[in-house]
Amino acid sequence: MGEFFIFVLIVFSFGWGSAFLIHYLRRNWRTLDQTADTEVLARLLEDTDQLASRLSQVEEELDFFKKLHEPEEPGRISPPAADGEGE
């Protein structure tokens, strides 16, 4: 009778222990996944902000470059002065 009681106790402990362990691990995995997702999302937002600031800086530099290389008066371009060299 004592052996049967120990066998039932082992089976009962195994069943409830497994259920508790599965519940505990699932709860912790969800918490870990949410933490990882939050960290990844924060890094992505930070990278997006950095890219946006870099893009605005490149656009400003491109506008400056265009203004630097455009002629002073677009309608009037003077021909080069003929010094009489060559002909």
N, CA, C and O atoms as a Tinker XYZ file with bonds, in Angstrom:
   348  protein
     1  N      0.814000   -1.186000    0.000000    73     2
     2  CA     0.000000    0.000000    0.000000    64     1     3
     3  C      0.871000    1.270000    0.000000    63     2     4     5
     4  O      0.536000    2.259000   -0.651000    81     3
     5  N      1.985000    1.227000    0.733000    73     3     6
     6  CA     2.875000    2.373000    0.802000    64     5     7
     7  C      3.542000    2.656000   -0.538000    63     6     8     9
     8  O      3.773000    3.812000   -0.893000    81     7
     9  N      3.851000    1.592000   -1.281000    73     7    10
    10  CA     4.476000    1.764000   -2.594000    64     9    11
    11  C      3.506000    2.420000   -3.579000    63    10    12    13
    12  O      3.909000    3.269000   -4.374000    81    11
    13  N      2.241000    2.032000   -3.526000    73    11    14
    14  CA     1.229000    2.622000   -4.396000    64    13    15
    15  C      1.055000    4.111000   -4.080000    63    14    16    17
    16  O      0.934000    4.942000   -4.980000    81    15
    17  N      1.046000    4.429000   -2.769000    73    15    18
    18  CA     0.895000    5.827000   -2.354000    64    17    19
    19  C      2.072000    6.663000   -2.868000    63    18    20    21
    20  O      1.868000    7.783000   -3.337000    81    19
    21  N      3.299000    6.137000   -2.788000    73    19    22
    22  CA     4.479000    6.856000   -3.285000    64    21    23
    23  C      4.401000    7.017000   -4.802000    63    22    24    25
    24  O      4.757000    8.070000   -5.330000    81    23
    25  N      3.940000    5.984000   -5.504000    73    23    26
    26  CA     3.788000    6.068000   -6.963000    64    25    27
    27  C      2.773000    7.143000   -7.356000    63    26    28    29
    28  O      3.017000    7.936000   -8.265000    81    27
    29  N      1.622000    7.161000   -6.655000    73    27    30
    30  CA     0.603000    8.178000   -6.925000    64    29    31
    31  C      1.146000    9.561000   -6.603000    63    30    32    33
    32  O      0.886000   10.510000   -7.344000    81    31
    33  N      1.890000    9.695000   -5.521000    73    31    34
    34  CA     2.477000   10.982000   -5.148000    64    33    35
    35  C      3.465000   11.457000   -6.218000    63    34    36    37
    36  O      3.489000   12.641000   -6.552000    81    35
    37  N      4.279000   10.543000   -6.756000    73    35    38
    38  CA     5.243000   10.905000   -7.802000    64    37    39
    39  C      4.509000   11.343000   -9.071000    63    38    40    41
    40  O      4.864000   12.360000   -9.666000    81    39
    41  N      3.508000   10.600000   -9.484000    73    39    42
    42  CA     2.747000   10.953000  -10.685000    64    41    43
    43  C      2.030000   12.284000  -10.477000    63    42    44    45
    44  O      2.038000   13.133000  -11.369000    81    43
    45  N      1.412000   12.477000   -9.313000    73    43    46
    46  CA     0.714000   13.720000   -8.995000    64    45    47
    47  C      1.703000   14.900000   -9.020000    63    46    48    49
    48  O      1.399000   15.952000   -9.583000    81    47
    49  N      2.884000   14.723000   -8.408000    73    47    50
    50  CA     3.907000   15.784000   -8.372000    64    49    51
    51  C      4.412000   16.092000   -9.774000    63    50    52    53
    52  O      4.618000   17.251000  -10.133000    81    51
    53  N      4.607000   15.041000  -10.561000    73    51    54
    54  CA     5.084000   15.238000  -11.920000    64    53    55
    55  C      4.074000   16.037000  -12.742000    63    54    56    57
    56  O      4.451000   16.951000  -13.474000    81    55
    57  N      2.796000   15.693000  -12.620000    73    55    58
    58  CA     1.746000   16.385000  -13.378000    64    57    59
    59  C      1.625000   17.843000  -13.003000    63    58    60    61
    60  O      1.648000   18.714000  -13.873000    81    59
    61  N      1.493000   18.128000  -11.688000    73    59    62
    62  CA     1.343000   19.514000  -11.251000    64    61    63
    63  C      2.641000   20.299000  -11.403000    63    62    64    65
    64  O      2.604000   21.495000  -11.693000    81    63
    65  N      3.765000   19.658000  -11.217000    73    63    66
    66  CA     5.054000   20.338000  -11.405000    64    65    67
    67  C      5.260000   20.747000  -12.851000    63    66    68    69
    68  O      5.746000   21.842000  -13.132000    81    67
    69  N      4.885000   19.855000  -13.775000    73    67    70
    70  CA     5.006000   20.178000  -15.197000    64    69    71
    71  C      4.076000   21.326000  -15.576000    63    70    72    73
    72  O      4.466000   22.231000  -16.313000    81    71
    73  N      2.850000   21.283000  -15.071000    73    71    74
    74  CA     1.890000   22.355000  -15.373000    64    73    75
    75  C      2.403000   23.693000  -14.838000    63    74    76    77
    76  O      2.342000   24.709000  -15.530000    81    75
    77  N      2.911000   23.685000  -13.603000    73    75    78
    78  CA     3.435000   24.918000  -13.023000    64    77    79
    79  C      4.642000   25.424000  -13.810000    63    78    80    81
    80  O      4.757000   26.620000  -14.078000    81    79
    81  N      5.542000   24.508000  -14.180000    73    79    82
    82  CA     6.743000   24.895000  -14.918000    64    81    83
    83  C      6.393000   25.472000  -16.288000    63    82    84    85
    84  O      6.977000   26.474000  -16.701000    81    83
    85  N      5.459000   24.860000  -16.988000    73    83    86
    86  CA     5.043000   25.364000  -18.294000    64    85    87
    87  C      4.425000   26.755000  -18.162000    63    86    88    89
    88  O      4.727000   27.652000  -18.948000    81    87
    89  N      3.560000   26.926000  -17.164000    73    87    90
    90  CA     2.934000   28.236000  -16.938000    64    89    91
    91  C      3.999000   29.288000  -16.617000    63    90    92    93
    92  O      3.957000   30.396000  -17.151000    81    91
    93  N      4.941000   28.950000  -15.758000    73    91    94
    94  CA     5.996000   29.877000  -15.363000    64    93    95
    95  C      6.881000   30.271000  -16.556000    63    94    96    97
    96  O      7.203000   31.445000  -16.739000    81    95
    97  N      7.263000   29.284000  -17.353000    73    95    98
    98  CA     8.127000   29.576000  -18.498000    64    97    99
    99  C      7.405000   30.391000  -19.562000    63    98   100   101
   100  O      7.999000   31.295000  -20.149000    81    99
   101  N      6.160000   30.097000  -19.819000    73    99   102
   102  CA     5.403000   30.890000  -20.808000    64   101   103
   103  C      5.280000   32.334000  -20.379000    63   102   104   105
   104  O      5.420000   33.244000  -21.196000    81   103
   105  N      5.018000   32.551000  -19.098000    73   103   106
   106  CA     4.882000   33.921000  -18.597000    64   105   107
   107  C      6.211000   34.661000  -18.735000    63   106   108   109
   108  O      6.230000   35.823000  -19.140000    81   107
   109  N      7.312000   34.007000  -18.406000    73   107   110
   110  CA     8.621000   34.657000  -18.514000    64   109   111
   111  C      9.033000   34.871000  -19.959000    63   110   112   113
   112  O      9.654000   35.887000  -20.270000    81   111
   113  N      8.706000   33.945000  -20.852000    73   111   114
   114  CA     9.044000   34.127000  -22.260000    64   113   115
   115  C      8.312000   35.313000  -22.843000    63   114   116   117
   116  O      8.885000   36.071000  -23.624000    81   115
   117  N      7.055000   35.487000  -22.477000    73   115   118
   118  CA     6.310000   36.652000  -22.978000    64   117   119
   119  C      6.944000   37.937000  -22.485000    63   118   120   121
   120  O      7.065000   38.902000  -23.240000    81   119
   121  N      7.353000   37.960000  -21.216000    73   119   122
   122  CA     7.988000   39.151000  -20.659000    64   121   123
   123  C      9.304000   39.428000  -21.372000    63   122   124   125
   124  O      9.602000   40.577000  -21.697000    81   123
   125  N     10.093000   38.388000  -21.615000    73   123   126
   126  CA    11.358000   38.578000  -22.318000    64   125   127
   127  C     11.133000   39.042000  -23.745000    63   126   128   129
   128  O     11.856000   39.909000  -24.235000    81   127
   129  N     10.146000   38.481000  -24.415000    73   127   130
   130  CA     9.862000   38.897000  -25.787000    64   129   131
   131  C      9.411000   40.345000  -25.832000    63   130   132   133
   132  O      9.820000   41.084000  -26.727000    81   131
   133  N      8.583000   40.767000  -24.897000    73   131   134
   134  CA     8.118000   42.148000  -24.885000    64   133   135
   135  C      9.273000   43.090000  -24.610000    63   134   136   137
   136  O      9.357000   44.159000  -25.215000    81   135
   137  N     10.168000   42.709000  -23.704000    73   135   138
   138  CA    11.321000   43.553000  -23.405000    64   137   139
   139  C     12.212000   43.675000  -24.628000    63   138   140   141
   140  O     12.675000   44.766000  -24.959000    81   139
   141  N     12.450000   42.567000  -25.291000    73   139   142
   142  CA    13.301000   42.604000  -26.488000    64   141   143
   143  C     12.640000   43.441000  -27.579000    63   142   144   145
   144  O     13.314000   44.225000  -28.247000    81   143
   145  N     11.341000   43.285000  -27.765000    73   143   146
   146  CA    10.644000   44.080000  -28.775000    64   145   147
   147  C     10.700000   45.563000  -28.438000    63   146   148   149
   148  O     10.871000   46.393000  -29.331000    81   147
   149  N     10.559000   45.905000  -27.177000    73   147   150
   150  CA    10.609000   47.305000  -26.772000    64   149   151
   151  C     11.991000   47.888000  -27.023000    63   150   152   153
   152  O     12.116000   49.016000  -27.500000    81   151
   153  N     13.030000   47.120000  -26.704000    73   151   154
   154  CA    14.391000   47.602000  -26.933000    64   153   155
   155  C     14.679000   47.758000  -28.418000    63   154   156   157
   156  O     15.289000   48.742000  -28.837000    81   155
   157  N     14.244000   46.800000  -29.206000    73   155   158
   158  CA    14.462000   46.868000  -30.654000    64   157   159
   159  C     13.708000   48.059000  -31.237000    63   158   160   161
   160  O     14.233000   48.780000  -32.085000    81   159
   161  N     12.483000   48.261000  -30.782000    73   159   162
   162  CA    11.685000   49.385000  -31.265000    64   161   163
   163  C     12.341000   50.711000  -30.892000    63   162   164   165
   164  O     12.371000   51.635000  -31.705000    81   163
   165  N     12.859000   50.813000  -29.689000    73   163   166
   166  CA    13.532000   52.046000  -29.266000    64   165   167
   167  C     14.759000   52.314000  -30.133000    63   166   168   169
   168  O     15.000000   53.451000  -30.540000    81   167
   169  N     15.539000   51.260000  -30.415000    73   167   170
   170  CA    16.714000   51.447000  -31.275000    64   169   171
   171  C     16.320000   51.826000  -32.690000    63   170   172   173
   172  O     16.977000   52.657000  -33.317000    81   171
   173  N     15.250000   51.222000  -33.201000    73   171   174
   174  CA    14.795000   51.569000  -34.546000    64   173   175
   175  C     14.328000   53.018000  -34.624000    63   174   176   177
   176  O     14.614000   53.715000  -35.598000    81   175
   177  N     13.609000   53.471000  -33.599000    73   175   178
   178  CA    13.167000   54.866000  -33.589000    64   177   179
   179  C     14.354000   55.817000  -33.518000    63   178   180   181
   180  O     14.365000   56.857000  -34.176000    81   179
   181  N     15.347000   55.457000  -32.722000    73   179   182
   182  CA    16.541000   56.301000  -32.625000    64   181   183
   183  C     17.285000   56.346000  -33.960000    63   182   184   185
   184  O     17.724000   57.409000  -34.397000    81   183
   185  N     17.422000   55.187000  -34.600000    73   183   186
   186  CA    18.083000   55.151000  -35.908000    64   185   187
   187  C     17.303000   55.941000  -36.945000    63   186   188   189
   188  O     17.898000   56.615000  -37.786000    81   187
   189  N     15.981000   55.868000  -36.896000    73   187   190
   190  CA    15.147000   56.627000  -37.828000    64   189   191
   191  C     15.337000   58.120000  -37.624000    63   190   192   193
   192  O     15.423000   58.875000  -38.593000    81   191
   193  N     15.403000   58.548000  -36.376000    73   191   194
   194  CA    15.643000   59.971000  -36.101000    64   193   195
   195  C     17.010000   60.410000  -36.609000    63   194   196   197
   196  O     17.147000   61.499000  -37.167000    81   195
   197  N     18.019000   59.568000  -36.419000    73   195   198
   198  CA    19.350000   59.906000  -36.912000    64   197   199
   199  C     19.366000   59.996000  -38.434000    63   198   200   201
   200  O     19.978000   60.903000  -38.998000    81   199
   201  N     18.699000   59.068000  -39.092000    73   199   202
   202  CA    18.642000   59.113000  -40.557000    64   201   203
   203  C     17.897000   60.341000  -41.050000    63   202   204   205
   204  O     18.292000   60.947000  -42.046000    81   203
   205  N     16.825000   60.715000  -40.364000    73   203   206
   206  CA    16.077000   61.911000  -40.762000    64   205   207
   207  C     16.941000   63.158000  -40.619000    63   206   208   209
   208  O     16.906000   64.039000  -41.478000    81   207
   209  N     17.714000   63.238000  -39.541000    73   207   210
   210  CA    18.570000   64.416000  -39.366000    64   209   211
   211  C     19.687000   64.433000  -40.411000    63   210   212   213
   212  O     20.039000   65.494000  -40.926000    81   211
   213  N     20.241000   63.263000  -40.724000    73   211   214
   214  CA    21.272000   63.206000  -41.763000    64   213   215
   215  C     20.706000   63.594000  -43.123000    63   214   216   217
   216  O     21.357000   64.303000  -43.890000    81   215
   217  N     19.505000   63.136000  -43.419000    73   215   218
   218  CA    18.876000   63.464000  -44.693000    64   217   219
   219  C     18.627000   64.963000  -44.809000    63   218   220   221
   220  O     18.871000   65.550000  -45.863000    81   219
   221  N     18.149000   65.584000  -43.748000    73   219   222
   222  CA    17.922000   67.026000  -43.808000    64   221   223
   223  C     19.240000   67.772000  -43.990000    63   222   224   225
   224  O     19.289000   68.778000  -44.699000    81   223
   225  N     20.310000   67.287000  -43.356000    73   223   226
   226  CA    21.615000   67.924000  -43.529000    64   225   227
   227  C     22.107000   67.767000  -44.963000    63   226   228   229
   228  O     22.656000   68.714000  -45.527000    81   227
   229  N     21.924000   66.600000  -45.562000    73   227   230
   230  CA    22.338000   66.378000  -46.950000    64   229   231
   231  C     21.526000   67.264000  -47.888000    63   230   232   233
   232  O     22.076000   67.812000  -48.843000    81   231
   233  N     20.223000   67.414000  -47.631000    73   231   234
   234  CA    19.396000   68.291000  -48.469000    64   233   235
   235  C     19.872000   69.726000  -48.382000    63   234   236   237
   236  O     19.914000   70.422000  -49.396000    81   235
   237  N     20.233000   70.188000  -47.185000    73   235   238
   238  CA    20.739000   71.549000  -47.037000    64   237   239
   239  C     22.057000   71.719000  -47.787000    63   238   240   241
   240  O     22.273000   72.736000  -48.445000    81   239
   241  N     22.930000   70.732000  -47.689000    73   239   242
   242  CA    24.201000   70.814000  -48.393000    64   241   243
   243  C     24.004000   70.775000  -49.908000    63   242   244   245
   244  O     24.728000   71.449000  -50.640000    81   243
   245  N     23.043000   70.003000  -50.380000    73   243   246
   246  CA    22.755000   69.947000  -51.811000    64   245   247
   247  C     22.220000   71.286000  -52.307000    63   246   248   249
   248  O     22.607000   71.745000  -53.382000    81   247
   249  N     21.332000   71.918000  -51.537000    73   247   250
   250  CA    20.835000   73.247000  -51.911000    64   249   251
   251  C     21.986000   74.252000  -51.964000    63   250   252   253
   252  O     22.062000   75.068000  -52.883000    81   251
   253  N     22.882000   74.188000  -50.974000    73   251   254
   254  CA    24.027000   75.097000  -50.964000    64   253   255
   255  C     24.914000   74.845000  -52.183000    63   254   256   257
   256  O     25.382000   75.790000  -52.818000    81   255
   257  N     25.142000   73.580000  -52.507000    73   255   258
   258  CA    25.975000   73.234000  -53.662000    64   257   259
   259  C     25.346000   73.752000  -54.952000    63   258   260   261
   260  O     26.052000   74.276000  -55.814000    81   259
   261  N     24.035000   73.613000  -55.097000    73   259   262
   262  CA    23.357000   74.109000  -56.295000    64   261   263
   263  C     23.470000   75.625000  -56.388000    63   262   264   265
   264  O     23.726000   76.155000  -57.469000    81   263
   265  N     23.286000   76.327000  -55.284000    73   263   266
   266  CA    23.391000   77.787000  -55.290000    64   265   267
   267  C     24.821000   78.228000  -55.576000    63   266   268   269
   268  O     25.044000   79.262000  -56.205000    81   267
   269  N     25.776000   77.450000  -55.119000    73   267   270
   270  CA    27.178000   77.794000  -55.318000    64   269   271
   271  C     27.575000   77.688000  -56.779000    63   270   272   273
   272  O     28.389000   78.480000  -57.253000    81   271
   273  N     27.020000   76.732000  -57.496000    73   271   274
   274  CA    27.419000   76.502000  -58.883000    64   273   275
   275  C     26.470000   77.105000  -59.925000    63   274   276   277
   276  O     26.714000   76.955000  -61.122000    81   275
   277  N     25.436000   77.758000  -59.520000    73   275   278
   278  CA    24.571000   78.400000  -60.522000    64   277   279
   279  C     25.172000   79.742000  -60.906000    63   278   280   281
   280  O     25.835000   80.382000  -60.090000    81   279
   281  N     24.943000   80.175000  -62.147000    73   279   282
   282  CA    25.505000   81.468000  -62.574000    64   281   283
   283  C     24.894000   82.612000  -61.766000    63   282   284   285
   284  O     23.783000   82.517000  -61.244000    81   283
   285  N     25.663000   83.689000  -61.686000    73   283   286
   286  CA    25.193000   84.828000  -60.894000    64   285   287
   287  C     23.922000   85.415000  -61.482000    63   286   288   289
   288  O     22.958000   85.655000  -60.755000    81   287
   289  N     23.907000   85.648000  -62.792000    73   287   290
   290  CA    22.710000   86.148000  -63.481000    64   289   291
   291  C     22.387000   85.137000  -64.565000    63   290   292   293
   292  O     23.108000   85.060000  -65.560000    81   291
   293  N     21.335000   84.367000  -64.404000    73   291   294
   294  CA    21.063000   83.288000  -65.343000    64   293   295
   295  C     20.838000   83.760000  -66.782000    63   294   296   297
   296  O     21.114000   82.993000  -67.704000    81   295
   297  N     20.351000   84.981000  -67.023000    73   295   298
   298  CA    20.072000   85.450000  -68.374000    64   297   299
   299  C     21.290000   86.001000  -69.085000    63   298   300   301
   300  O     21.311000   86.043000  -70.315000    81   299
   301  N     22.289000   86.416000  -68.360000    73   299   302
   302  CA    23.447000   87.074000  -68.969000    64   301   303
   303  C     24.719000   86.310000  -68.645000    63   302   304   305
   304  O     25.215000   86.337000  -67.519000    81   303
   305  N     25.219000   85.646000  -69.634000    73   303   306
   306  CA    26.507000   84.984000  -69.496000    64   305   307
   307  C     27.452000   85.684000  -70.474000    63   306   308   309
   308  O     27.226000   85.672000  -71.684000    81   307
   309  N     28.473000   86.271000  -69.956000    73   307   310
   310  CA    29.398000   87.016000  -70.815000    64   309   311
   311  C     30.388000   86.048000  -71.465000    63   310   312   313
   312  O     30.877000   85.114000  -70.828000    81   311
   313  N     30.671000   86.292000  -72.743000    73   311   314
   314  CA    31.648000   85.432000  -73.424000    64   313   315
   315  C     33.036000   85.680000  -72.871000    63   314   316   317
   316  O     33.293000   86.740000  -72.301000    81   315
   317  N     33.922000   84.737000  -73.027000    73   315   318
   318  CA    35.275000   84.958000  -72.523000    64   317   319
   319  C     35.973000   86.069000  -73.315000    63   318   320   321
   320  O     35.741000   86.228000  -74.513000    81   319
   321  N     36.792000   86.801000  -72.660000    73   319   322
   322  CA    37.509000   87.918000  -73.296000    64   321   323
   323  C     38.561000   87.379000  -74.253000    63   322   324   325
   324  O     39.330000   86.476000  -73.922000    81   323
   325  N     38.572000   87.961000  -75.458000    73   323   326
   326  CA    39.553000   87.536000  -76.473000    64   325   327
   327  C     40.813000   88.388000  -76.296000    63   326   328   329
   328  O     40.793000   89.597000  -76.527000    81   327
   329  N     41.858000   87.771000  -75.901000    73   327   330
   330  CA    43.120000   88.495000  -75.673000    64   329   331
   331  C     43.997000   88.535000  -76.919000    63   330   332   333
   332  O     45.025000   89.213000  -76.939000    81   331
   333  N     43.605000   87.835000  -77.922000    73   331   334
   334  CA    44.389000   87.813000  -79.143000    64   333   335
   335  C     45.441000   86.721000  -79.104000    63   334   336   337
   336  O     46.312000   86.667000  -79.972000    81   335
   337  N     45.374000   85.892000  -78.157000    73   335   338
   338  CA    46.326000   84.782000  -78.097000    64   337   339
   339  C     45.807000   83.636000  -78.949000    63   338   340   341
   340  O     44.605000   83.376000  -78.897000    81   339
   341  N     46.553000   82.985000  -79.668000    73   339   342
   342  CA    46.160000   81.828000  -80.427000    64   341   343
   343  C     45.848000   82.136000  -81.878000    63   342   344   345
   344  O     46.151000   81.284000  -82.713000    81   343
   345  N     45.280000   83.256000  -82.261000    73   343   346
   346  CA    44.996000   83.530000  -83.669000    64   345   347
   347  C     45.610000   84.798000  -84.124000    63   346   348
   348  O     45.463000   85.172000  -85.288000    81   347
